Structure formats: C-alpha cells, structure tokens
C-alpha cells in the first residue's frame, strides 16, 4: 500500500483537531478560533465526504439537505493534492491532479441524490473553479444570482 493512496469516506468520524489541522495547512478558516470553528462545522453539517491521505484529511465536501434541495457549502482539496504551489487557499480548486476532488464530488452528489435532492447547488469561490464544477455536471444558471449577508 502506497503512502500516497487516497481514501474517500462518507459520513466519517472526524475529530475537530483533524479538521482544524486541514484548515490551517490550507489557510482556510485559520486563526485562533479554528478548533472551535471546526467543532461547529462538524456539529451542524448534514453530509460530510472526506478524503484521507497519509492518515490525515486531504479534502472535504460539506453539504446541507433540506428535504428538497442539496447545497454544497464547502468543497476543499488539500493544496498538495492539487499540485498548487502558489499562495491561494485550499478552498479554491484549480487543479485535481490526484482525482481527489472528482472522487469526493461524485460521492457527495450520489449521497445527496440518494437522500432525494431534486436540485443540488454549489457556489464557486473563484472563476477558476467553474471548469472543475462543470466537469462534475454543474451548469451555471443565468437567471440565478446569489446574495450573501455577512
């Protein structure tokens, strides 16, 4: 068994520290409250799909399901699995050299459809993610706009 093998798990037990470490390595939601933030995320997410590589979190998909719609809230691939060498955060999927993003995305879509999702949405954080999302079957809807309250 190679140390570079990636395992995709659906609804795994993830310790807050494991998630906080992933966030810190990839400059996602890092900071003094990263452990507390990770605990909140784990407690309030309907669906988790996690990629494991070398015994640690290498990617994750967080999704919510309300009985009709599924929404992917977070889609992250470890920068090391993307071939990323620039300073961007791991939440921005620009590359997927190991297929981690694709495998997690396909697993999340299967799970949401099995739950009965009639629509599944995702909001790309950067234009460069759009090509990756289209490869999973997502299309941009011209008549939909996203609003956000901070």
C-alpha positions in Angstrom: 0.0 0.0 0.0 1.4 3.4 -1.1 1.5 6.3 1.3 0.0 8.4 -1.4 -3.2 6.5 -1.7 -6.4 8.5 -1.1 -9.4 7.0 0.6 -12.8 8.7 0.3 -15.3 8.2 3.1 -18.9 9.3 3.5 -20.1 10.5 6.9 -16.8 9.6 8.7 -16.0 10.3 12.2 -13.7 13.4 12.0 -12.1 14.9 15.1 -12.3 18.7 15.4 -8.5 18.7 15.6 -8.2 16.9 12.3 -10.5 19.4 10.5 -8.7 22.3 12.2 -5.3 21.0 11.0 -6.6 20.6 7.5 -7.9 24.2 7.6 -4.6 25.5 9.0 -2.5 23.7 6.4 -4.5 25.2 3.6 -5.1 28.6 5.0 -8.9 28.0 5.2 -10.7 29.4 8.3 -7.5 29.5 10.2 -7.0 31.6 13.3 -7.3 31.4 17.0 -10.8 30.0 16.9 -10.0 27.3 14.3 -10.7 24.4 16.8 -14.0 26.0 17.9 -15.0 26.7 14.3 -14.2 23.1 13.4 -16.4 21.8 16.2 -19.3 24.0 15.0 -18.9 22.8 11.4 -18.9 19.1 12.4 -21.9 19.6 14.7 -24.1 21.4 12.1 -23.4 19.8 8.7 -25.8 17.3 7.2 -23.3 15.5 4.9 -19.6 15.1 5.1 -17.4 13.5 2.4 -13.8 13.3 3.4 -10.6 12.3 1.5 -7.8 10.8 3.6 -4.2 10.7 2.6 -1.3 9.7 4.7 -3.6 9.4 7.7 -4.9 13.0 7.6 -7.7 14.9 5.9 -6.8 15.7 2.3 -10.1 17.1 1.2 -13.7 17.5 2.2 -17.1 18.3 0.9 -19.7 19.7 3.3 -23.3 19.7 2.2 -26.7 20.5 3.6 -30.0 18.9 2.6 -33.5 20.4 3.5 -35.6 17.6 2.1 -35.8 19.0 -1.4 -32.6 20.8 -2.2 -29.0 19.9 -1.5 -26.3 22.6 -1.3 -22.6 22.1 -1.2 -21.4 24.6 1.4 -17.7 23.8 1.2 -15.5 21.9 -1.3 -11.8 21.8 -0.4 -8.9 19.8 -1.7 -5.5 20.0 0.0 -3.2 22.1 -2.0 -0.7 19.2 -2.1 -3.3 17.1 -4.0 -4.0 19.9 -6.5 -0.4 20.5 -7.5 -0.8 24.0 -6.1 2.3 25.9 -5.4 1.0 29.5 -5.3 -0.4 31.2 -2.2 -4.1 30.6 -2.8 -6.3 28.9 -0.2 -7.1 25.2 -0.5 -10.8 26.1 -0.8 -10.1 27.2 -4.4 -9.9 24.1 -6.6 -7.8 25.0 -9.5 -6.3 21.5 -10.1 -7.1 18.0 -9.3 -4.0 16.0 -10.3 -4.8 13.1 -8.0 -8.6 13.0 -8.7 -9.4 13.7 -5.1 -11.9 16.5 -5.9 -13.7 14.4 -8.5 -14.0 11.4 -6.3 -15.4 13.4 -3.4 -17.7 15.4 -5.7 -19.1 12.2 -7.2 -19.6 10.7 -3.8 -21.4 13.8 -2.5 -23.7 14.0 -5.5 -24.6 10.3 -5.1 -25.4 10.8 -1.5 -27.5 13.9 -2.0 -29.4 12.3 -4.8 -30.0 9.1 -2.6 -31.4 11.4 0.1 -33.9 12.7 -2.5 -32.4 16.0 -3.6 -34.2 17.4 -6.6 -31.6 20.2 -7.1 -28.0 20.4 -6.0 -26.3 23.8 -5.9 -22.8 25.0 -5.3 -21.3 28.5 -5.3 -17.8 28.6 -6.7 -15.5 30.9 -4.8 -13.4 31.8 -7.8 -13.9 31.7 -11.6 -11.1 29.1 -11.9 -13.3 26.6 -10.0 -16.0 26.8 -12.7 -14.3 24.4 -15.1 -13.8 21.8 -12.3 -17.5 22.1 -11.3 -18.7 21.8 -14.9 -16.7 18.5 -15.1 -18.9 17.2 -12.3 -22.1 18.1 -14.2 -22.9 21.5 -12.7 -24.1 24.3 -15.0 -24.3 28.0 -14.5 -27.8 29.3 -14.4 -28.0 32.7 -16.0 -31.3 33.6 -14.2 -29.9 32.8 -10.7 -28.0 35.2 -8.6 -26.5 34.6 -5.2 -26.9 37.1 -2.3 -24.9 37.0 0.9 -25.4 38.5 4.3 -22.3 38.8 6.4 
